[in-house]
């Protein structure tokens, strides 16, 4: 109980950021749908500068959790086809890196500093960081964990930058490819946002990715806890 009390008192800005990162995409997706409805013509046949502007805007919205990444992938696939896929991947990397830097600057090590006062929690977190690449990969595989929220959490717990970026891209790639393909096959962008209609294949893919993510994360946390308890027993 003392841990959660101190967590709230000393990390108000961090916790507020987590709440906002959870709620903002719901509003952002609605704004995006309205904007597309009002400005569909210039995206239908975009120039190079218009594509660049589009990717800059969606990088900003993904960084600050103003839109869900799946919605952005669907829309990009719908308007730009496979020619826009490299831009989508680059935009995703930019958004992930920017979110990582912002989270680190907001938290400034306060969460880790607090965990140091609770040896077992700090030891478990330390053990998890030893598996940073797999930790990031498994969180990114999950189709239900919000992109910006997970970026923020991974940054404040101290996941190394290089492992964060590489595992993020690899982890997001399976569902990104599927939803991008879905976007290229759609006929109406508004209907696509409201109901992607993933079909049987999509439902199976989502279920498989979710299962791998959940069981993989359980394994990592369980192993980190066992290592912590074993070290505590050795030192006692």
TORVEX-122499 format. One line per field, with one value per residue: x, y negated, z negated of N, C-alpha, C in turn; residue number from 0. Coordinates in steps of 0.001 Angstrom, whole numbers. Layout:
N
n_east	c(X; ...)
n_north	c(Y; ...)
n_up	c(Z; ...)
ca_east	c(X; ...)
ca_north	c(Y; ...)
ca_up	c(Z; ...)
c_east	c(X; ...)
c_north	c(Y; ...)
c_up	c(Z; ...)
num	c(NUM; ...)
***
This chain:
236
n_east	c(835; 1951; 3750; 2132; 992; 3191; 3950; 1875; 2085; 4688; 4887; 3000; 2806; 3700; 1761; -544; 66; -54; -2795; -3896; -2726; -4108; -6774; -6905; -6623; -9219; -10694; -9104; -9285; -11917; -11824; -10026; -11514; -13598; -12069; -11034; -13360; -14040; -11880; -11138; -10357; -7750; -6097; -6584; -5114; -2255; 491; 4113; 4898; 2529; 2190; 4405; 3701; 1423; 2516; 4098; 2163; 688; 2705; 3067; 501; 435; 2593; 1736; -480; -2893; -4187; -5073; -2663; -3405; -5583; -4325; -2609; -4480; -5753; -3573; -2816; -5135; -5194; -2592; -1624; 707; 2950; 3193; 3993; 6766; 7079; 5195; 6338; 8691; 7567; 6338; 8608; 9736; 7707; 7709; 10304; 10313; 8255; 9478; 11679; 10310; 8886; 11015; 12056; 9951; 9552; 12128; 13625; 12303; 10465; 12035; 13787; 12036; 11368; 13746; 13607; 12087; 13103; 12469; 10597; 12173; 14225; 12868; 12140; 14674; 15521; 13694; 14554; 16826; 15865; 15075; 14709; 12992; 10888; 9930; 9276; 7172; 5209; 4651; 3621; 1060; -2264; -3969; -2820; -2220; -291; 1201; 960; 2275; 4806; 5496; 5532; 7539; 9711; 10003; 10617; 13132; 14071; 16585; 17506; 18189; 17409; 14729; 13790; 14403; 13090; 10506; 9777; 9979; 8112; 5681; 5358; 3949; 1066; 871; 1472; -726; -3021; -2407; -2494; -5220; -6250; -5497; -7278; -9780; -12922; -14177; -13166; -14206; -16026; -14155; -12649; -14608; -15492; -13346; -13631; -12180; -12420; -12242; -9532; -8230; -9252; -8232; -5486; -5243; -6026; -3996; -1664; -2304; -2414; 239; 1552; 421; 994; 3737; 4596; 3741; 5453; 7962; 7668; 7202; 9573; 11381; 10536; 11063; 13865; 14520; 13598; 15209; 17769; 17409; 17120; 19673; 21197; 20264)
n_north	c(1214; -1195; -1540; -2167; -4520; -6263; -6094; -7470; -10022; -10916; -10657; -12038; -13429; -11490; -9459; -10846; -11277; -8639; -8090; -9936; -9030; -6723; -7492; -9529; -8550; -7681; -10017; -11197; -9450; -9860; -12530; -12271; -10676; -12477; -14519; -13219; -12752; -15319; -16108; -14413; -14531; -15608; -13639; -11541; -11654; -12284; -14624; -14481; -16187; -16461; -13859; -13722; -15664; -14428; -12102; -13325; -14519; -12264; -10965; -12699; -12532; -9830; -9712; -11291; -9935; -10538; -9229; -5834; -3383; -1328; -2372; -4438; -2932; -1500; -3633; -4763; -2630; -2496; -4965; -5322; -2896; -147; -1587; -3450; -2085; -1837; -4467; -4430; -2607; -3999; -6285; -5143; -4335; -6823; -7960; -6170; -6531; -9267; -9312; -7752; -9365; -11603; -10476; -9690; -12190; -13368; -11690; -11407; -9505; -9125; -7086; -4732; -5495; -5500; -2781; -1723; -1972; 77; 3034; 5691; 5208; 3561; 5329; 7251; 5639; 5039; 7585; 7998; 6060; 7244; 8879; 7201; 6956; 9070; 8449; 5977; 6817; 8673; 7050; 5366; 7133; 7631; 6959; 5361; 3660; 260; -1766; -4263; -4362; -2000; -2567; -4694; -3427; -1454; -3098; -4548; -2523; -1923; -551; 192; -2054; -1223; 1490; 1143; -208; 1561; 3981; 3026; 2417; 4949; 6382; 5076; 5538; 7908; 7491; 4950; 5297; 6925; 5272; 3133; 4271; 4858; 2279; 1509; 2953; 1988; 208; -2078; -4660; -5652; -3714; -1739; -2600; -2584; 68; 2426; 5048; 7644; 10310; 13962; 14759; 12492; 12401; 14780; 14243; 12036; 13296; 15213; 13604; 12189; 14272; 15258; 12970; 12582; 15036; 15109; 12757; 13407; 15551; 14221; 12396; 14202; 15666; 13629; 12989; 15410; 15510; 13279; 14047; 16265; 15086; 13510; 15485; 16604; 14524; 14249)
n_up	c(0; -761; 1266; 3543; 2663; 2481; 5119; 6428; 5222; 5862; 8556; 10115; 12565; 14352; 14030; 14785; 17456; 18376; 18122; 19935; 22318; 22651; 23048; 25021; 27774; 28497; 28891; 30849; 33073; 33881; 34696; 36796; 38583; 39237; 40432; 42676; 44050; 44803; 46330; 48465; 51133; 51692; 50745; 52371; 54771; 54076; 53965; 53774; 51702; 50295; 49368; 47698; 45817; 44776; 43542; 41618; 40018; 39067; 37704; 35587; 34371; 33600; 31853; 29694; 28889; 30175; 32131; 32925; 33819; 35548; 36946; 38363; 39995; 41557; 42936; 44306; 45978; 47525; 48966; 50103; 50988; 51591; 52168; 50210; 47984; 47032; 46093; 44048; 42224; 41560; 40417; 38221; 36748; 36189; 34600; 32443; 31429; 30803; 28877; 26934; 26150; 25138; 23007; 21339; 20699; 19329; 17125; 16000; 14588; 12169; 11499; 11523; 9515; 7353; 7241; 6350; 3656; 2913; 2700; 3789; 5870; 7445; 8099; 9632; 11802; 12739; 13583; 15651; 17435; 18354; 20260; 22296; 25131; 25840; 24149; 25161; 27765; 27289; 26097; 28218; 30075; 29188; 30108; 28665; 26834; 26266; 28457; 27871; 25094; 24249; 25251; 23570; 21023; 21373; 21800; 19355; 17571; 18224; 20544; 22901; 25557; 28259; 28346; 27811; 30132; 32312; 31574; 31363; 34021; 35253; 33708; 34236; 36920; 38042; 37593; 38660; 41376; 42097; 41558; 43162; 45700; 45655; 45713; 48317; 49812; 49316; 49958; 49079; 47031; 44601; 43764; 43469; 41247; 39265; 39273; 39757; 40685; 40558; 41147; 41140; 41261; 40236; 37631; 36593; 36771; 35000; 32618; 32337; 32139; 29816; 27941; 28011; 27097; 24485; 23092; 23455; 22111; 19550; 19027; 19050; 16875; 14797; 14787; 14181; 11594; 10250; 10478; 8946; 6396; 5971; 5843; 3597; 1666; 1723; 705; -1852)
ca_east	c(0; 2857; 4341; 1196; 821; 4363; 3904; 968; 2565; 5935; 4860; 1704; 2887; 3816; 463; -1463; 414; -559; -4243; -4148; -2325; -5146; -8064; -6840; -6871; -10653; -11072; -8332; -9822; -13146; -11397; -9432; -12601; -14262; -11137; -10975; -14635; -14055; -10707; -10737; -9898; -6302; -5392; -6849; -3985; -1348; 1835; 5153; 4863; 1331; 2481; 5336; 2907; 563; 3307; 4512; 988; 346; 3779; 2732; -689; 768; 3496; 991; -1668; -4097; -4833; -4580; -1775; -4126; -6381; -3388; -2150; -5598; -5948; -2413; -2941; -6267; -4897; -1296; -1247; 1988; 3997; 3319; 4357; 8042; 6827; 4469; 7305; 9565; 6753; 6177; 9869; 9868; 6751; 8175; 11506; 9909; 7537; 10481; 12424; 9398; 8615; 12200; 12217; 8884; 9737; 13456; 14120; 11618; 9858; 13117; 14258; 11078; 11470; 14950; 13246; 11356; 14100; 11941; 10029; 13299; 14946; 12055; 12279; 16036; 15533; 12949; 15389; 17789; 15144; 14426; 14305; 11800; 9816; 9376; 8685; 5906; 4216; 4276; 2824; -326; -3094; -4873; -2075; -2051; 1079; 1854; 987; 3340; 6051; 5756; 5876; 8837; 10748; 10228; 11221; 14550; 14448; 17586; 16948; 18357; 16555; 13358; 13445; 14424; 12031; 9223; 9492; 9754; 6884; 4502; 5328; 2894; -266; 956; 1349; -2090; -3976; -2071; -3095; -6664; -6521; -5363; -8396; -11053; -13598; -14622; -12276; -14965; -16484; -12958; -12312; -15678; -15565; -12329; -14088; -10947; -12714; -11749; -8075; -7849; -9593; -7265; -4204; -5326; -6060; -2669; -744; -2673; -2019; 1701; 1920; 18; 1755; 5145; 4803; 3606; 6695; 9038; 7446; 7348; 11002; 12030; 10185; 11791; 15267; 14602; 13434; 16386; 18869; 17118; 17405; 21118; 21772; 19742)
ca_north	c(0; -2347; -1711; -2852; -5878; -7032; -6140; -8543; -11309; -11330; -10473; -12501; -13761; -10232; -8774; -11642; -10982; -7301; -8190; -10655; -8171; -5701; -8057; -10440; -7960; -7594; -11318; -11431; -8665; -10525; -13733; -11811; -10253; -13685; -15225; -12492; -12968; -16674; -16395; -13178; -14736; -15819; -12401; -10570; -11720; -13201; -14917; -14036; -17070; -16135; -12609; -14060; -16345; -13420; -11264; -14161; -14694; -11018; -10703; -13525; -12006; -8558; -9999; -11844; -9104; -11176; -8242; -4458; -3043; -489; -3265; -5118; -1939; -1256; -4818; -4900; -1608; -2841; -6091; -5316; -1578; 371; -2602; -4209; -1233; -2256; -5696; -4060; -2030; -5073; -7113; -4385; -4413; -8201; -8133; -5373; -7157; -10541; -8989; -7258; -10510; -12440; -9767; -9766; -13568; -13648; -10896; -11750; -8483; -9130; -5781; -3825; -5929; -5039; -1331; -1388; -1941; 1333; 3917; 6792; 4651; 3073; 6498; 7816; 4738; 5228; 8850; 7799; 5288; 8160; 9450; 6025; 7153; 9923; 7709; 5028; 7592; 9263; 5984; 4849; 8142; 7576; 6017; 4610; 2710; -1010; -2045; -5339; -3987; -1021; -3304; -5457; -2506; -847; -4122; -4935; -1418; -1882; 317; -475; -2687; -431; 2670; 652; -529; 2736; 4921; 2392; 2578; 6371; 6800; 4484; 5835; 8836; 6892; 3793; 5821; 7391; 4159; 2325; 4999; 4666; 922; 1428; 3657; 1362; -635; -3324; -4865; -5846; -2378; -1006; -3003; -2173; 1527; 2957; 6333; 8402; 11658; 15086; 14696; 11427; 12803; 15806; 13565; 11261; 14245; 15828; 12580; 11903; 15414; 15250; 11836; 12814; 16136; 14713; 11801; 14164; 16302; 13293; 11894; 15318; 15980; 12523; 13131; 16558; 15112; 12358; 14819; 17099; 14235; 13111; 16644; 16768; 13437; 14266)
ca_up	c(0; -833; 2596; 4432; 2160; 2923; 6578; 6810; 4726; 6485; 10014; 10606; 13994; 15078; 14004; 15609; 18844; 18690; 18292; 21190; 23426; 22796; 23452; 26167; 29100; 28787; 29445; 32072; 34194; 34330; 35426; 38046; 39473; 39738; 41319; 43940; 44735; 45349; 47169; 49136; 52510; 51847; 50442; 53432; 55705; 53379; 54457; 52840; 50530; 49525; 48660; 46618; 44792; 44150; 42649; 40484; 39147; 38371; 36740; 34411; 33689; 32960; 30738; 28566; 28660; 30694; 32997; 32802; 34924; 36509; 37791; 39267; 40970; 42475; 43776; 45190; 47004; 48394; 49853; 50774; 51486; 51109; 52344; 48974; 46846; 46419; 45336; 42842; 41296; 41086; 39531; 36988; 36016; 35698; 33510; 31308; 30870; 30199; 27650; 25980; 25626; 24349; 21751; 20488; 20217; 18358; 15897; 15471; 13676; 10867; 11215; 11155; 8205; 6348; 7138; 5590; 2237; 2724; 3314; 4594; 7101; 8249; 8611; 10718; 12943; 13254; 14313; 16891; 18363; 18965; 21400; 22894; 26521; 25850; 23473; 26135; 28858; 26854; 25905; 29535; 30771; 28739; 30872; 27788; 26008; 26990; 28901; 27134; 23681; 24066; 25459; 22353; 19944; 21652; 21647; 17956; 16815; 18560; 21662; 23743; 26758; 29489; 28258; 27907; 31524; 33191; 31181; 31664; 35443; 35519; 33040; 34880; 38349; 38508; 37693; 39552; 42737; 42338; 41617; 44337; 46831; 45544; 46182; 49780; 50443; 48924; 50945; 48452; 45889; 43365; 43355; 43073; 39881; 38354; 39215; 40676; 41230; 40766; 41621; 40338; 41214; 39325; 36255; 36192; 36577; 33765; 31503; 32205; 31636; 28432; 27123; 27912; 26252; 23092; 22493; 23450; 21022; 18296; 18861; 18684; 15518; 13871; 14697; 13462; 10179; 9716; 10340; 7808; 5163; 5815; 5395; 2218; 814; 1652; -90; -3210)
c_east	c(860; 3481; 3433; 949; 1971; 4391; 3031; 1534; 3778; 5920; 3524; 1732; 2972; 2473; -577; -1206; -125; -2060; -4586; -3818; -3330; -6419; -8015; -7098; -8345; -11162; -10390; -8857; -11092; -12810; -10810; -10512; -13318; -13376; -11048; -12245; -14668; -12933; -10217; -10055; -8379; -5491; -5578; -5700; -2949; -43; 2839; 5128; 3644; 1514; 3401; 4601; 2032; 1347; 3803; 3367; 687; 1457; 3514; 1555; -412; 1670; 2727; -357; -2954; -4849; -4262; -3723; -2497; -4953; -5484; -2916; -3241; -5763; -4810; -2469; -4032; -5869; -3625; -902; 126; 3137; 4216; 3790; 5712; 7887; 6107; 5418; 8220; 8826; 6553; 7438; 10078; 8956; 7199; 9363; 11166; 9167; 8468; 11227; 11555; 9118; 9799; 12372; 11153; 9128; 11056; 13943; 13408; 11026; 10916; 13666; 13344; 11197; 12688; 14676; 12446; 12157; 13537; 11374; 11142; 14067; 14193; 12183; 13661; 16122; 14799; 13776; 16473; 17189; 14429; 13906; 13024; 10617; 9136; 8658; 7300; 4833; 3753; 3454; 1351; -1127; -3990; -4139; -1813; -582; 1781; 1971; 2125; 4708; 6454; 6231; 7261; 9973; 11049; 10800; 12659; 14965; 15458; 17019; 17022; 17458; 15080; 12949; 13380; 13295; 10652; 8830; 9166; 8419; 5620; 4310; 4202; 1528; -276; 784; -81; -3059; -3661; -2669; -4609; -7056; -6442; -6553; -9747; -11607; -14006; -13845; -13035; -15510; -15317; -12584; -13338; -15749; -14573; -12706; -12887; -11185; -12107; -10235; -7604; -8110; -8614; -5909; -4188; -5285; -4686; -1680; -1023; -2221; -508; 2166; 1627; 867; 3255; 5460; 4686; 4894; 7838; 8892; 7664; 8829; 11753; 11760; 10962; 13273; 15463; 14522; 14650; 17586; 18666; 17429; 18901; 21752; 21308; 20500)
c_north	c(-1251; -2638; -2519; -4292; -6761; -7154; -7290; -9913; -11818; -11247; -10923; -12784; -12496; -9525; -9521; -11374; -9627; -7319; -8851; -9785; -7046; -6262; -8858; -9788; -7860; -8885; -11553; -10682; -9298; -11769; -13348; -11410; -11457; -14423; -14543; -12686; -14319; -16932; -15151; -13427; -14862; -14579; -11343; -10503; -12681; -13434; -14419; -14871; -16785; -14828; -12872; -14741; -15347; -12594; -12052; -14321; -13419; -10593; -11462; -12920; -10668; -8771; -10423; -11149; -9771; -10256; -6862; -4128; -2197; -1334; -3965; -4161; -1665; -2414; -4974; -3872; -1936; -3909; -5906; -3968; -1174; -598; -3400; -3394; -1591; -3536; -5414; -3478; -3091; -5976; -6436; -4467; -5801; -8431; -7379; -6054; -8473; -10299; -8516; -8430; -11395; -11796; -9862; -11162; -13929; -12938; -11206; -10774; -8402; -7767; -4772; -4186; -5465; -3527; -903; -1319; -695; 2429; 5019; 6302; 4176; 4239; 7151; 6956; 4879; 6511; 8728; 7029; 6148; 8839; 8347; 6289; 7978; 9231; 6746; 5765; 8107; 8207; 5421; 5853; 8031; 6549; 5152; 3583; 1430; -1334; -3070; -5010; -3011; -1659; -4029; -4541; -1904; -1845; -4404; -3782; -1162; -908; -428; -923; -1800; 793; 2279; 447; 718; 3707; 4344; 2624; 4037; 6831; 6286; 4958; 6790; 8178; 5652; 4231; 6241; 6225; 3212; 2971; 4805; 3277; 787; 2057; 2986; 469; -1992; -3520; -5014; -4516; -1535; -1315; -2475; -660; 2126; 4289; 7219; 9818; 12722; 15042; 13652; 11790; 13852; 15164; 12796; 12173; 14859; 14827; 12259; 13028; 15455; 14149; 12114; 13888; 15823; 13745; 12482; 14934; 15386; 12799; 13006; 15676; 14887; 12623; 14283; 16223; 14208; 13111; 15705; 16289; 13788; 14244; 16854; 15741; 13448; 15260)
c_up	c(0; 523; 3506; 3991; 2610; 4436; 7055; 6424; 5510; 8001; 10608; 12105; 14839; 15161; 14832; 17087; 19268; 18940; 19625; 22401; 23669; 23421; 24752; 27526; 29474; 29413; 30783; 33268; 34758; 35155; 36774; 39046; 40064; 40736; 42679; 44749; 45428; 46357; 47908; 50484; 52618; 51489; 51534; 54440; 55129; 54135; 53415; 51557; 49653; 48746; 47477; 45474; 44040; 43139; 41435; 39489; 38375; 37410; 35448; 33646; 33005; 31750; 29503; 28343; 29102; 31656; 32690; 34029; 35983; 37465; 38809; 40354; 42000; 43458; 44769; 46314; 48003; 49418; 50679; 51348; 50965; 51313; 51062; 47786; 46233; 45590; 44037; 41798; 40707; 40104; 38182; 36133; 35417; 34493; 32258; 30631; 30177; 28883; 26554; 25328; 24741; 22998; 20803; 19899; 19180; 17029; 15198; 14400; 12343; 10524; 10791; 9786; 7084; 6145; 6330; 4091; 1896; 3430; 4210; 5917; 8025; 8861; 9764; 11972; 13578; 14082; 15643; 17913; 19007; 20196; 22191; 24299; 26599; 25179; 24436; 27247; 28474; 26617; 27246; 30337; 30423; 29531; 29992; 26920; 26796; 27252; 28017; 25645; 23402; 24278; 24186; 21223; 20148; 21471; 20176; 17124; 17252; 19633; 22545; 25083; 27996; 29483; 28370; 29363; 32397; 32855; 31457; 33118; 35764; 34925; 33711; 36318; 38765; 38646; 38580; 41002; 43041; 42489; 42777; 45591; 46836; 46056; 47694; 50498; 50185; 50038; 50386; 47154; 44571; 42846; 42864; 41631; 38890; 38182; 40209; 41319; 41585; 41275; 40718; 40176; 40208; 37876; 35731; 35896; 35271; 32548; 31256; 31611; 30176; 27511; 26932; 26977; 24781; 22429; 22448; 22321; 19663; 18004; 18413; 17252; 14489; 13683; 13940; 11965; 9543; 9517; 9130; 6488; 4898; 5313; 3948; 1243; 645; 720; -1541; -4101)
num	c(0; 1; 2; 3; 4; 5; 6; 7; 8; 9; 10; 11; 12; 13; 14; 15; 16; 17; 18; 19; 20; 21; 22; 23; 24; 25; 26; 27; 28; 29; 30; 31; 32; 33; 34; 35; 36; 37; 38; 39; 40; 41; 42; 43; 44; 45; 46; 47; 48; 49; 50; 51; 52; 53; 54; 55; 56; 57; 58; 59; 60; 61; 62; 63; 64; 65; 66; 67; 68; 69; 70; 71; 72; 73; 74; 75; 76; 77; 78; 79; 80; 81; 82; 83; 84; 85; 86; 87; 88; 89; 90; 91; 92; 93; 94; 95; 96; 97; 98; 99; 100; 101; 102; 103; 104; 105; 106; 107; 108; 109; 110; 111; 112; 113; 114; 115; 116; 117; 118; 119; 120; 121; 122; 123; 124; 125; 126; 127; 128; 129; 130; 131; 132; 133; 134; 135; 136; 137; 138; 139; 140; 141; 142; 143; 144; 145; 146; 147; 148; 149; 150; 151; 152; 153; 154; 155; 156; 157; 158; 159; 160; 161; 162; 163; 164; 165; 166; 167; 168; 169; 170; 171; 172; 173; 174; 175; 176; 177; 178; 179; 180; 181; 182; 183; 184; 185; 186; 187; 188; 189; 190; 191; 192; 193; 194; 195; 196; 197; 198; 199; 200; 201; 202; 203; 204; 205; 206; 207; 208; 209; 210; 211; 212; 213; 214; 215; 216; 217; 218; 219; 220; 221; 222; 223; 224; 225; 226; 227; 228; 229; 230; 231; 232; 233; 234; 235)
***
